[in-house]
Amino acid sequence: MRREASVQGNLLMSTLDSNDPHQEATVLRNILAAMAGYAALVIVVMAGIGSAWAILGGTGAFAGEGPEPSATWLAFNIGFGFVAALVGGLVARKIGGSLTAVHTLIALILVLGVVTAYAAESQYAKRERIDKPVAEMSFMEAGQHAKQPAWYNWIIPLVGVAGAWVGGQERQK
């Protein structure tokens, strides 16, 4: 077991060029750039969700009185998700200075997106119905009440990948 870990560690370290002392700093910079890009993405998404709620309210966010969100809510969130990921890609590229930082952000979006989609699907069955009209729900209550369609949870990471890719492309000066 210890030998396997040592071999894996040696394989990882062998991918770094031992003649380039700056390569480890570059790897760290790309990881930090991806994390900063993801943080920017999250901030923009939260602003977008808050804006959508302020504009649509409970009656516009839900399709009737059930837990399903309206088509307008879903479309707004998908569009804003793309914009948020685009901003994340811009941030990752700017800080990392290369497409490697953007690729790292894309990997982060995919991994966290799949984990989140899977977790959301398993949590929906456990949610209790809130006996309150959607027009009277607070933003937090609505979040506890909502049940996204299954396709939505799986499409969001793909929208994120597309947005990050577009945002992370080199710009002509």
Legacy VTK file of the C-alpha trace (Angstrom):
# vtk DataFile Version 3.0
C-alpha trace
ASCII
DATASET POLYDATA
POINTS 173 float
0.000 0.000 0.000
2.763 2.410 0.953
4.669 1.466 -2.227
1.581 2.246 -4.367
1.275 5.710 -2.822
5.002 6.274 -3.372
4.741 5.204 -7.028
1.719 7.471 -7.564
3.526 10.369 -5.935
6.587 9.741 -8.099
4.409 9.670 -11.224
2.845 12.991 -10.266
6.196 14.584 -9.551
7.702 13.152 -12.759
5.189 15.174 -14.762
6.874 18.298 -13.451
10.074 19.260 -15.228
12.784 19.178 -12.587
14.857 21.614 -14.689
12.179 24.312 -14.431
12.021 25.795 -10.897
9.045 27.955 -11.895
6.814 25.083 -12.960
5.572 24.301 -9.441
4.683 27.974 -8.979
2.816 27.881 -12.293
0.822 24.817 -11.222
-0.095 26.515 -7.945
-1.001 29.706 -9.800
-3.317 27.781 -12.136
-5.044 26.051 -9.225
-5.500 29.343 -7.372
-6.724 30.995 -10.590
-9.337 28.254 -11.030
-10.449 28.664 -7.412
-10.727 32.446 -7.868
-12.690 31.889 -11.079
-15.050 29.544 -9.259
-15.488 32.052 -6.431
-16.352 34.754 -8.984
-18.811 32.365 -10.625
-20.531 31.672 -7.293
-20.791 35.377 -6.455
-22.353 36.170 -9.835
-24.747 33.202 -9.563
-25.894 34.321 -6.115
-26.448 37.860 -7.401
-28.393 36.439 -10.331
-30.608 34.242 -8.185
-31.307 37.145 -5.836
-32.117 39.391 -8.801
-34.414 36.768 -10.323
-36.283 36.433 -7.035
-36.571 40.221 -6.699
-37.940 40.490 -10.244
-40.166 37.394 -10.374
-41.128 36.849 -6.748
-42.645 33.571 -5.611
-45.493 33.636 -8.097
-43.134 34.100 -11.057
-40.498 31.703 -9.773
-42.865 28.745 -9.402
-45.223 27.067 -11.844
-48.399 27.258 -9.778
-48.387 26.340 -6.099
-46.279 23.197 -6.469
-42.529 22.842 -5.944
-41.675 22.990 -9.662
-39.999 26.209 -10.832
-41.467 28.129 -13.755
-39.943 28.004 -17.230
-39.081 31.692 -16.799
-37.139 30.958 -13.608
-35.243 28.087 -15.240
-34.422 30.119 -18.355
-33.228 33.074 -16.271
-31.005 30.816 -14.164
-29.531 28.995 -17.148
-28.762 32.309 -18.863
-27.311 33.842 -15.725
-25.373 30.631 -15.068
-23.704 31.004 -18.463
-22.830 34.636 -17.737
-21.499 33.695 -14.287
-19.314 30.935 -15.756
-18.109 33.350 -18.439
-16.988 35.728 -15.679
-15.340 32.795 -13.881
-13.457 31.874 -17.060
-12.307 35.480 -17.510
-11.045 35.598 -13.922
-9.248 32.246 -14.200
-7.588 33.242 -17.478
-6.575 36.677 -16.182
-5.031 35.322 -12.966
-3.605 32.103 -14.401
-2.444 33.651 -17.639
-3.111 30.467 -19.615
-5.753 28.059 -20.815
-4.502 25.590 -18.205
-6.161 27.680 -15.497
-9.386 27.668 -17.521
-9.156 23.892 -18.012
-8.684 23.503 -14.264
-11.777 25.655 -13.668
-13.746 23.548 -16.159
-12.699 20.368 -14.340
-13.771 21.936 -11.039
-17.146 22.933 -12.518
-17.708 19.409 -13.859
-16.730 17.597 -10.670
-18.693 19.879 -8.338
-21.607 20.020 -10.790
-21.961 16.244 -10.980
-21.661 15.874 -7.197
-24.249 18.628 -6.680
-26.650 17.164 -9.258
-26.438 13.732 -7.679
-26.893 15.144 -4.166
-29.871 17.253 -5.264
-31.627 14.233 -6.757
-31.203 12.241 -3.562
-32.368 15.161 -1.371
-35.599 15.907 -3.252
-37.303 12.806 -1.890
-36.559 13.938 1.673
-38.026 17.438 1.332
-41.141 18.267 3.252
-43.877 20.233 1.601
-44.325 23.775 2.933
-48.005 24.542 3.463
-47.831 28.171 2.476
-48.748 29.933 -0.779
-45.663 30.574 -2.926
-46.532 34.282 -3.052
-45.972 34.445 0.729
-42.724 32.448 0.831
-39.422 34.064 1.639
-36.455 33.429 -0.620
-35.085 30.851 1.863
-38.419 29.033 2.186
-38.714 28.896 -1.588
-35.271 27.321 -1.816
-36.336 24.634 0.653
-39.578 24.090 -1.250
-38.289 24.023 -4.839
-37.730 20.844 -6.825
-35.800 21.395 -10.035
-36.503 19.073 -12.964
-33.939 16.254 -13.180
-32.522 17.527 -16.502
-31.826 20.963 -15.012
-29.401 19.688 -12.373
-27.383 17.887 -15.047
-27.436 20.696 -17.634
-26.098 23.354 -15.264
-22.530 21.926 -15.205
-22.554 21.802 -19.020
-23.696 25.426 -19.190
-20.903 26.237 -16.748
-18.322 24.479 -18.903
-19.488 26.357 -22.003
-19.469 29.719 -20.213
-16.041 29.158 -18.657
-14.628 28.081 -22.013
-15.963 31.184 -23.787
-14.865 33.480 -20.976
-11.415 31.920 -20.782
-10.490 32.423 -24.425
-7.622 34.778 -25.178
-8.830 38.215 -26.198
-7.297 40.180 -29.051
-5.768 43.449 -27.887
LINES 1 174
173 0 1 2 3 4 5 6 7 8 9 10 11 12 13 14 15 16 17 18 19 20 21 22 23 24 25 26 27 28 29 30 31 32 33 34 35 36 37 38 39 40 41 42 43 44 45 46 47 48 49 50 51 52 53 54 55 56 57 58 59 60 61 62 63 64 65 66 67 68 69 70 71 72 73 74 75 76 77 78 79 80 81 82 83 84 85 86 87 88 89 90 91 92 93 94 95 96 97 98 99 100 101 102 103 104 105 106 107 108 109 110 111 112 113 114 115 116 117 118 119 120 121 122 123 124 125 126 127 128 129 130 131 132 133 134 135 136 137 138 139 140 141 142 143 144 145 146 147 148 149 150 151 152 153 154 155 156 157 158 159 160 161 162 163 164 165 166 167 168 169 170 171 172
